[in-house]
Amino acid sequence: MQGDMHKVNAGHLKRSAYLYIRQSTPRQVLENTESTKRQYALRQRATALGWHADRIVLIDNDLGHSAALAADPEREGFQRLVSEVGLGRAGLVIGLEVSRLARNSSDWHRLLEICALTDTLILDEDGLYDAANFNDRLLLGLKGTMSEAELHVMQARMRGALLAKARRGELRVPLPVGFVYDAQGQVVLDPDQQVQQSLRFLFQSFRRLSSACAVVRAFREAKLLFPRRLKGGPQLGELVWQKLGFNETLFVLHNPRYAGAFAYGKTRTRKTLDGSTRENCRKRNGIPFSPAPIPVTSRGKNTRRISAGFGKTHTHLAQSAARAHHEKALRCYRAWQFVASAVGA
């Protein structure tokens, strides 16, 4: 600390010191209380450098928000910090470590540039830095890169574990109507007999009529409703009954779960320009968008047996519908390949 005192001058002390405090998730805020205490304790470091207690501003609006996304509008605290530095009101920016301030190079280097222009110092648990000094700027840049790489490594490990479970057909994912998880985490038929009868009626109608639209009409003529489990909101998981629609009928007929197969990775998402919105990249303009889809399909140890609970005929119909859907997608993909090669030529 004594070796850093020469970096602090009267111009810095005339301005405020801003202590930025952040935890990535609400769960971390509740459970990782020691990290929060360490961040608040950095006020003593600022006091030791010469700042009065009333000149130390706490910014803890971002507790429970991740720093992975660039220019995240939900990080109001970080946006305020950048504004205060840009207006020349900050003489010192304090953070436990670089990852508390930003987990992406875009936000981090933008903050470094503004700090260098406004002669604002940066303090973390390791030391005091002057962003206008080449050596300090180089070290801060390396710390930011390592922080971003650390996030990538953690995500890659979690993603790898998830895909490994998916390849074995053991990944727990939301189940379509008619299936539920038991106390041991195994997939079983929904114990509600009315739900089972509705699905059996759907498959029987499709076998007899060979048309999804005709199946919808059959439900309407019989004045039957179709079950659906809510996937969000305060009533998450509750069963509701509604009129059967055409899209829902196709979803049941094309869903590999009813054919006894576990499937994962049928769609992809990507970040858009705003940094937070994601869109489905499976198709664009009716043809596959990604030339390298990542299907992960496995015959489940129990799903195939359980799906037979709807009857062999019903399972065969689901398998036939799933194969037809796959063949249609394959034809679209080959058409996309032909168009792409023609445009490239």
C-alpha positions in Angstrom: 0.0 0.0 0.0 2.8 2.4 0.9 4.3 1.9 -2.6 1.1 3.0 -4.2 0.8 6.3 -2.3 2.8 8.2 -4.9 0.1 7.6 -7.4 -2.5 9.5 -5.4 -2.4 13.3 -5.6 -4.6 16.2 -4.4 -6.6 16.1 -7.6 -7.7 12.6 -7.0 -8.6 13.3 -3.3 -10.8 16.2 -4.3 -13.0 13.8 -6.2 -15.0 10.9 -4.7 -14.0 7.2 -4.5 -16.6 4.8 -6.0 -16.8 1.3 -4.5 -18.5 -1.1 -6.9 -20.1 -4.2 -5.3 -21.6 -7.0 -7.3 -22.5 -10.7 -7.1 -23.5 -12.6 -10.2 -26.8 -14.3 -9.0 -29.3 -13.8 -6.2 -28.3 -17.2 -4.9 -24.7 -16.0 -4.5 -26.0 -12.9 -2.7 -27.8 -15.2 -0.1 -25.1 -17.9 0.2 -21.7 -16.2 -0.6 -22.0 -13.6 2.2 -18.3 -13.6 2.9 -17.5 -12.3 -0.6 -19.9 -9.4 -0.1 -18.3 -8.6 3.2 -14.9 -8.5 1.6 -16.1 -6.1 -1.0 -17.7 -3.7 1.6 -14.4 -3.9 3.6 -12.5 -2.3 0.7 -13.7 1.1 2.1 -10.9 0.8 4.6 -8.4 0.6 1.7 -9.8 3.9 0.3 -9.6 5.5 3.7 -5.9 4.4 4.1 -5.2 6.2 0.7 -6.5 9.5 2.0 -10.2 9.6 1.2 -12.6 10.7 3.9 -15.5 8.3 4.7 -18.1 10.7 3.4 -16.3 10.9 0.0 -16.6 7.1 -0.5 -19.7 6.3 -2.6 -21.1 2.8 -2.5 -22.7 1.3 -5.7 -24.3 -2.0 -4.9 -27.3 -1.9 -7.3 -25.9 -4.8 -9.3 -26.0 -7.4 -6.6 -27.5 -10.5 -8.3 -26.6 -9.4 -11.9 -24.1 -11.1 -14.1 -21.3 -9.1 -15.8 -21.0 -11.4 -18.8 -23.1 -9.3 -21.2 -21.6 -6.2 -22.7 -23.6 -3.0 -22.0 -26.2 -4.9 -20.1 -29.1 -2.4 -19.4 -29.9 -4.3 -16.1 -26.5 -3.4 -14.7 -27.6 0.1 -13.6 -24.9 0.3 -11.1 -22.1 -0.2 -13.7 -23.8 2.3 -16.0 -23.8 4.8 -13.2 -20.2 4.2 -12.4 -19.1 4.7 -16.0 -21.1 7.9 -16.2 -19.6 9.3 -13.0 -16.1 8.5 -14.2 -16.8 10.1 -17.6 -18.1 13.3 -15.9 -14.8 13.6 -14.0 -16.4 13.1 -10.6 -14.5 9.9 -9.6 -10.9 10.0 -8.4 -10.8 6.3 -7.6 -12.8 3.2 -8.7 -12.7 0.3 -6.3 -13.5 -3.3 -7.0 -12.6 -6.6 -5.3 -11.2 -7.9 -8.6 -11.6 -7.2 -12.3 -14.4 -9.7 -12.6 -16.6 -7.7 -10.2 -16.5 -4.8 -12.7 -16.8 -6.6 -16.0 -16.6 -10.1 -17.4 -16.2 -9.0 -21.0 -13.5 -7.1 -22.8 -15.8 -4.6 -24.3 -17.0 -3.1 -21.0 -13.6 -3.4 -19.3 -11.5 -1.7 -21.9 -14.1 1.0 -22.3 -13.9 1.7 -18.6 -10.0 1.7 -18.7 -10.0 4.2 -21.6 -12.4 6.6 -19.7 -10.3 6.2 -16.5 -7.2 7.1 -18.5 -8.8 10.2 -20.0 -10.2 11.5 -16.7 -7.1 10.6 -14.6 -9.1 8.1 -12.4 -7.2 5.5 -10.4 -8.4 1.9 -10.1 -8.0 -0.1 -6.9 -8.5 -3.8 -6.4 -7.4 -6.3 -3.7 -4.0 -6.6 -5.3 -3.0 -3.0 -5.6 -3.6 0.5 -7.0 -3.3 1.2 -10.8 -3.1 4.2 -13.0 -4.9 3.5 -16.3 -2.8 6.2 -18.0 0.4 4.4 -17.1 1.5 1.9 -19.7 2.6 -0.9 -17.4 -0.5 -0.6 -15.2 -2.7 -0.5 -18.3 -1.0 -3.6 -19.6 -1.6 -5.5 -16.3 -5.2 -4.4 -16.1 -5.8 -5.5 -19.7 -4.3 -8.9 -18.9 -6.5 -9.2 -15.8 -9.6 -8.4 -17.9 -8.7 -11.0 -20.5 -8.1 -13.6 -17.9 -11.4 -12.8 -16.2 -13.3 -13.2 -19.5 -11.4 -16.5 -20.3 -12.2 -17.8 -16.8 -15.9 -17.3 -17.5 -15.5 -19.1 -20.9 -13.8 -22.1 -19.2 -16.5 -22.4 -16.5 -19.2 -22.3 -19.2 -17.4 -24.9 -21.3 -17.1 -27.3 -18.4 -20.8 -27.0 -17.6 -21.7 -27.3 -21.2 -19.6 -30.4 -21.6 -21.2 -32.1 -18.6 -24.6 -31.2 -19.9 -23.9 -32.7 -23.4 -22.4 -35.8 -21.8 -25.6 -36.5 -19.9 -27.6 -35.7 -23.0 -25.7 -38.3 -25.1 -26.5 -40.9 -22.4 -30.2 -39.9 -22.5 -30.0 -39.0 -18.8 -30.4 -35.2 -19.0 -33.4 -34.0 -17.2 -35.4 -31.7 -19.5 -39.0 -30.6 -19.6 -41.3 -33.5 -20.6 -44.2 -33.3 -23.0 -47.7 -33.8 -21.6 -48.3 -37.4 -20.7 -45.0 -37.9 -19.0 -43.8 -36.9 -15.6 -40.7 -37.5 -13.4 -41.2 -39.7 -10.3 -39.4 -39.3 -7.0 -36.3 -41.2 -8.3 -36.1 -38.9 -11.3 -37.3 -41.6 -13.8 -39.7 -40.8 -16.6 -43.1 -42.4 -16.0 -46.6 -42.0 -17.5 -48.7 -39.3 -16.0 -50.8 -41.0 -13.3 -53.8 -38.9 -14.4 -55.9 -41.4 -16.4 -57.8 -38.6 -18.2 -54.4 -37.3 -19.6 -53.5 -40.8 -20.8 -56.9 -41.2 -22.4 -56.6 -37.9 -24.3 -53.3 -38.9 -25.8 -54.6 -42.3 -26.8 -57.6 -40.7 -28.4 -55.3 -38.4 -30.4 -53.2 -41.3 -31.7 -56.2 -43.4 -32.5 -57.8 -40.5 -34.4 -54.6 -39.9 -36.4 -54.4 -43.6 -37.3 -57.9 -43.6 -38.5 -58.0 -40.2 -40.2 -54.3 -39.7 -41.2 -54.6 -35.9 -40.9 -53.7 -33.5 -38.1 -56.5 -31.2 -39.1 -58.9 -34.1 -39.0 -57.7 -35.0 -35.5 -58.4 -31.4 -34.3 -61.9 -31.7 -35.8 -62.5 -35.0 -34.1 -61.7 -33.4 -30.7 -64.0 -30.5 -31.4 -66.9 -32.8 -32.5 -66.4 -35.0 -29.4 -66.2 -31.8 -27.3 -63.0 -32.9 -25.8 -60.2 -30.7 -24.3 -56.5 -31.5 -24.4 -54.2 -31.3 -21.4 -51.3 -28.9 -21.1 -48.9 -28.2 -18.3 -47.9 -24.6 -17.5 -44.2 -23.9 -18.0 -44.0 -20.6 -16.2 -45.6 -18.2 -13.8 -46.9 -18.8 -10.3 -48.8 -21.9 -11.4 -45.8 -23.6 -12.9 -46.4 -27.3 -13.5 -50.1 -27.2 -13.0 -52.4 -29.0 -15.5 -54.8 -27.0 -17.5 -57.3 -28.2 -20.2 -57.9 -26.3 -23.4 -59.0 -26.8 -27.0 -56.6 -28.8 -29.1 -54.9 -26.8 -31.8 -53.3 -27.8 -35.1 -49.8 -26.8 -34.0 -50.1 -28.7 -30.7 -51.3 -31.8 -32.6 -48.2 -31.7 -34.8 -46.0 -31.2 -31.8 -47.3 -34.5 -30.3 -47.0 -36.4 -33.6 -43.4 -35.1 -34.2 -42.1 -35.4 -30.7 -39.5 -38.2 -30.4 -40.4 -38.7 -26.7 -43.6 -40.4 -27.8 -41.6 -42.6 -30.1 -39.4 -43.7 -27.2 -36.3 -41.6 -28.0 -34.5 -38.9 -26.1 -33.5 -35.9 -28.2 -31.5 -32.8 -27.4 -29.8 -30.1 -29.4 -32.4 -29.9 -32.1 -32.3 -26.1 -32.1 -29.6 -23.4 -31.5 -29.7 -19.9 -30.2 -27.3 -17.0 -30.6 -26.8 -13.6 -29.2 -28.1 -10.7 -31.3 -26.7 -7.2 -31.5 -28.3 -5.9 -28.3 -26.3 -8.5 -26.4 -29.1 -10.1 -24.5 -31.9 -11.2 -26.9 -31.5 -14.7 -28.4 -33.2 -16.1 -31.4 -33.7 -19.6 -32.8 -31.1 -20.4 -35.4 -32.5 -23.7 -36.5 -34.1 -22.2 -39.6 -34.1 -18.9 -41.4 -36.6 -18.2 -44.2 -37.8 -21.8 -44.0 -34.5 -23.5 -44.5 -31.9 -24.6 -42.0 -29.6 -21.8 -41.0 -26.7 -23.6 -39.4 -24.8 -26.0 -41.7 -23.6 -28.0 -38.7 -26.5 -28.9 -36.4 -25.6 -30.7 -33.2 -28.3 -33.4 -32.8 -27.8 -35.5 -29.7 -30.3 -38.4 -29.8 -30.3 -41.5 -27.6 -32.6 -44.4 -27.0 -33.6 -43.8 -23.4 -33.4 -46.8 -21.1 -36.9 -46.3 -19.8 -38.5 -43.8 -22.2 -38.9 -46.4 -24.9 -40.6 -48.9 -22.5 -42.8 -46.2 -21.0 -43.9 -44.8 -24.3 -45.4 -48.2 -25.1 -47.9 -47.4 -22.4 -49.8 -45.5 -25.0 -49.9 -48.7 -27.1 -47.6 -50.1 -29.8 -49.7 -48.7 -32.5 -49.5 -45.2 -31.0 -45.8 -45.4 -30.6 -45.4 -46.6 -34.2 -47.5 -43.6 -35.4 -45.3 -41.2 -33.4 -42.2 -42.9 -34.8 -43.5 -42.6 -38.4 -44.4 -38.9 -37.9 -41.0 -38.2 -36.4 -39.3 -40.0 -39.3 -41.4 -38.0 -41.8 -40.5 -34.7 -40.0 -36.8 -35.7 -40.0 -36.9 -36.5 -43.7 -38.5 -33.2 -44.5 -35.9 -31.4 -42.5 -33.1 -33.3 -44.3 -34.6 -32.4 -47.7 -34.6 -28.7 -46.6 -31.0 -29.0 -45.4 -29.9 -30.5 -48.7 -31.7 -27.8 -50.6 -29.9 -25.2 -48.5 -26.6 -26.9 -49.3 -27.4 -26.8 -53.0 -28.4 -23.1 -52.8 -25.3 -22.2 -50.7 -22.9 -24.0 -53.2 -24.6 -22.3 -56.1 -24.3 -18.9 -54.6 -20.7 -19.6 -53.6 -19.8 -20.7 -57.1 
